[in-house]
Amino acid sequence: MFIATLAALLFAIHPQRVGSVVWIAERKGVLSLFFILLTLISYLFYVRTMHFSRYLLTLFSFLLALLSKPIAVTLPILLLLLDIYPLNRAKLINYSINTVSYKILLLEKLPFLAFSTVSIILTLAAQKNSWGNQNRNITHFRTVVKHG
C-alpha cells in the first residue's frame, strides 16, 4: 500500500504531470490513465479466471478509456503483447498446457480492435470538421483585414 501511495504522490507532484493534475482541461489525461489501468487490471483477472463477466468488464473499461481520450486505441496491441510475453498465453516455441493459438488470441481482441477502429474514424472525422471550421475562420479574417 505504501508503494502505491508513493507512486500516486510522485505522479501528483512531478513537474511533467502537474498540468494533468491541476489544470481542469487536462483531467482527461488522468481519467484516461485510470481507465487504461483498470482495463489492464481487469484483463489480468480475466486471464487468470477466464470468466466471461471479467472479459465484459475489460471491454467496458476499455470503452470508457476510449471515450475519455483517443490514445487508448493502442491498448489492443498492448493486450496482445501482454499475452505473448509476461502471460505466456501464445504458442511460440515451446508448447505448454496453458498456451493458446494466435487465432484465438486475435479473436479475443476483435471487439477491442472494432472499438478502436470506430474511435479512430470518429476522431478523424471530428478533426476534419474542426480543421474545416478553422480554415473558414482564417479566410473570413483575411477578407475582413484585406477589405476593411
C-alpha positions in Angstrom: 0.0 0.0 0.0 2.9 2.3 0.8 4.4 1.9 -2.7 1.1 2.7 -4.4 0.7 5.8 -2.3 4.2 6.9 -3.0 3.6 6.4 -6.8 0.4 8.4 -6.7 2.2 11.2 -4.8 5.1 11.3 -7.2 2.6 11.4 -10.1 0.7 14.3 -8.5 3.7 16.5 -7.8 6.0 15.7 -10.7 6.5 18.8 -12.8 5.8 17.0 -16.1 2.4 15.7 -14.8 1.3 18.7 -12.7 -0.7 20.1 -15.5 -2.8 16.9 -15.7 -3.5 17.0 -12.0 -4.1 20.7 -11.5 -5.4 22.1 -14.8 -9.1 21.2 -15.3 -8.9 20.8 -19.1 -6.2 18.1 -18.7 -8.3 15.9 -16.4 -8.9 13.8 -19.4 -5.3 12.5 -19.2 -5.8 11.3 -15.6 -9.2 9.9 -16.4 -7.8 8.1 -19.4 -4.9 6.7 -17.4 -7.4 5.4 -14.8 -9.5 3.6 -17.3 -6.4 2.2 -19.1 -5.0 0.8 -15.9 -8.5 -0.5 -15.0 -8.6 -2.3 -18.4 -5.2 -3.8 -17.8 -6.0 -5.0 -14.3 -9.4 -6.4 -15.3 -7.7 -8.2 -18.3 -5.2 -9.8 -15.9 -8.1 -11.0 -13.8 -9.8 -12.3 -16.9 -6.8 -14.2 -18.0 -6.5 -15.7 -14.5 -10.1 -16.8 -14.2 -11.4 -16.9 -17.9 -14.9 -15.8 -16.8 -16.9 -14.0 -19.4 -18.0 -11.4 -16.9 -14.4 -10.4 -16.4 -14.0 -10.1 -20.2 -17.0 -7.8 -20.4 -15.6 -5.7 -17.6 -12.3 -5.4 -19.5 -14.2 -4.4 -22.7 -16.3 -1.9 -20.8 -13.4 -0.3 -19.1 -11.6 -0.1 -22.5 -14.6 1.6 -24.0 -14.5 4.2 -21.1 -10.8 4.7 -21.7 -11.5 5.4 -25.4 -14.3 7.8 -24.5 -12.0 9.7 -22.2 -9.1 10.1 -24.6 -8.3 8.6 -28.0 -4.8 7.5 -27.0 -6.3 4.3 -25.7 -6.6 2.9 -29.3 -3.2 1.3 -28.7 -4.5 -0.9 -25.9 -5.5 -3.9 -28.0 -1.9 -4.2 -29.3 -0.6 -3.9 -25.7 -3.0 -6.7 -24.6 -1.6 -8.9 -27.4 1.9 -8.1 -26.3 1.0 -9.0 -22.7 -0.4 -12.3 -24.0 2.9 -13.1 -25.6 5.4 -12.2 -23.0 4.6 -11.9 -19.4 1.4 -14.0 -19.6 2.8 -16.6 -22.0 -0.6 -17.3 -23.5 0.6 -17.7 -27.1 2.3 -20.6 -28.7 5.8 -19.5 -29.7 8.5 -22.2 -29.4 7.6 -24.5 -26.6 4.0 -25.8 -26.3 2.8 -25.9 -22.8 -0.7 -26.7 -21.4 -1.6 -23.1 -20.8 -0.8 -21.7 -24.2 -3.4 -21.0 -26.9 -3.1 -20.2 -30.6 -2.7 -16.8 -32.1 -6.0 -17.2 -33.8 -7.9 -17.5 -30.5 -6.0 -14.5 -29.1 -6.8 -12.4 -32.1 -10.5 -13.4 -32.0 -10.5 -12.5 -28.3 -9.2 -9.0 -29.3 -11.6 -8.4 -32.2 -14.1 -6.4 -30.1 -11.3 -4.2 -28.8 -10.0 -3.6 -32.4 -13.5 -2.8 -33.6 -14.0 -0.2 -30.8 -10.5 1.2 -31.7 -11.4 1.4 -35.4 -14.6 3.3 -34.6 -12.8 5.6 -32.3 -10.1 6.4 -35.0 -12.8 7.1 -37.6 -14.8 9.4 -35.2 -11.6 11.2 -34.1 -10.5 11.8 -37.7 -14.0 13.0 -38.7 -14.1 15.4 -35.8 -10.7 16.7 -36.6 -11.5 17.1 -40.2 -14.6 19.2 -39.3 -12.6 21.2 -36.9 -9.9 21.9 -39.4 -12.5 23.0 -42.0 -14.0 25.5 -39.5 -10.6 26.9 -38.8 -9.9 27.4 -42.5 -13.2 29.2 -42.9 -12.4 31.5 -39.9 -9.0 32.3 -41.3 -10.4 33.0 -44.8 -13.1 35.3 -43.2 -10.4 37.0 -41.1 -8.2 37.6 -44.2 -11.2 39.0 -46.1 -12.1 41.4 -43.2 -8.5 42.5 -42.8 -7.9 42.9 -46.6 -11.2 44.8 -47.4 -11.6 46.7 -44.1 
